[in-house]
Amino acid sequence: MHVPLWFVVIVVAVLGIQLARPPWWLVVLLLLGGYLVANSFLAPAVAGLLG
């Protein structure tokens, strides 16, 4: 069975939000921060730290 990565990410995110119940501002902050870091000059450094 071949499942697209974007679908898996959405399912895990929805389940995580439902089970952990974080505040919505924290979810938005993490998504926005991740997007901004991925498109900045810090992206290679973050990629090196993550693996």
C-alpha positions in Angstrom: 0.0 0.0 0.0 1.4 3.3 -1.1 0.3 6.3 0.9 1.4 9.9 0.0 3.5 11.7 2.6 1.2 14.7 2.8 -1.7 12.5 3.7 0.2 10.8 6.5 1.3 14.2 7.8 -2.2 15.5 7.9 -3.6 12.4 9.6 -0.8 12.5 12.3 -1.4 16.2 12.8 -5.2 15.8 13.2 -4.8 12.9 15.6 -2.1 14.8 17.6 -4.3 17.9 17.9 -7.3 15.8 19.0 -5.4 13.7 21.5 -3.0 16.3 23.0 -5.3 19.3 22.8 -2.7 22.0 22.4 -3.8 25.6 22.2 -4.5 26.7 18.6 -2.1 29.6 18.9 0.7 27.2 19.6 -0.2 25.1 16.5 -0.2 28.2 14.3 3.1 29.4 15.8 4.8 26.1 15.2 3.5 25.9 11.6 4.5 29.5 10.8 7.9 29.1 12.5 8.7 25.9 10.7 7.7 27.5 7.3 9.8 30.6 8.0 12.9 28.6 9.1 12.6 26.2 6.1 12.8 29.2 3.8 15.6 31.1 5.5 19.4 30.9 5.6 19.0 28.7 8.7 17.5 25.8 6.8 20.9 24.0 6.2 21.8 24.3 9.8 18.4 22.9 11.0 18.7 20.1 8.4 22.1 19.2 9.8 20.8 19.1 13.3 17.8 16.9 12.4 19.7 14.3 10.6 
